Amino acid sequence: MVYGRYKGIRNAAWQTLIDFHVTQLPVHVMRIAKTAGIRVLKNEQAQMLSDNQCGLSILTDVQWFVIYDETMSVTRKRFTIAHELGHIFLGHALKEGFHARQFEGAHPEDEQEANMYAIRLLAPACVLWGLNLHTPEEIANACAISLSSAQWRAKRMEELYRRNRFLTAPLERKVYQQFESFITEHKREGDSGK
């Protein structure tokens, strides 16, 4: 991925946390959607997902909808909703009027970007750093994400910890300040590297 695109996705996730006044983990994706005026529906209500889809976002004349497969695990539902918010907030072009998240198969660039947005929204690096979280299990628990998502995030965090790359951007500092009370109250003891 081109660094400029990565930076834009990262900044969009931070801006979402700032704009929707998120101050604690786990991030409440339903609250973000509701505040943004996006209706979130279970597929049993909408009957729009095909067998290989776990979520989609649709824009009608004036209303965004996110539809998700309610039979998935809680962590998968949260990630799917965050992923669909990524499509919306990143301004991805609609294909035939909607974005659809597949259970399996190829991940075109928009899908990869929505995944990157989702993990950065649900598990912001500066907050994980502030809480002194390192292991996938710690990250999964704090962020209410799946262990597989937490493993991916922990791997990225290892690199950030190694390089001590935190609070280097103005938006990141704003996110950290928003979460500061939560971090102070929930910080894991031990060597944080700070």
HELIX and SHEET records of a PDB file:
HELIX    1   1 TYR A    3  ASP A   19  1                                  17    
HELIX    2   2 VAL A   29  THR A   35  1                                   7    
HELIX    3   3 ASN A   43  ALA A   46  1                                   4    
HELIX    4   4 VAL A   74  PHE A   89  1                                  16    
HELIX    5   5 GLU A  109  LEU A  122  1                                  14    
HELIX    6   6 ALA A  125  LEU A  131  1                                   7    
HELIX    7   7 PRO A  136  CYS A  143  1                                   8    
HELIX    8   8 LEU A  147  ARG A  163  1                                  17    
HELIX    9   9 PRO A  170  HIS A  186  1                                  17    
SHEET    1   A 4 ARG A  39  LYS A  42  0                                        
SHEET    2   A 4 TRP A  64  TYR A  68  1                                        
SHEET    3   A 4 GLN A  53  LEU A  59 -1                                        
SHEET    4   A 4 PHE A  98  GLN A 102 -1                                        
END                                                                             
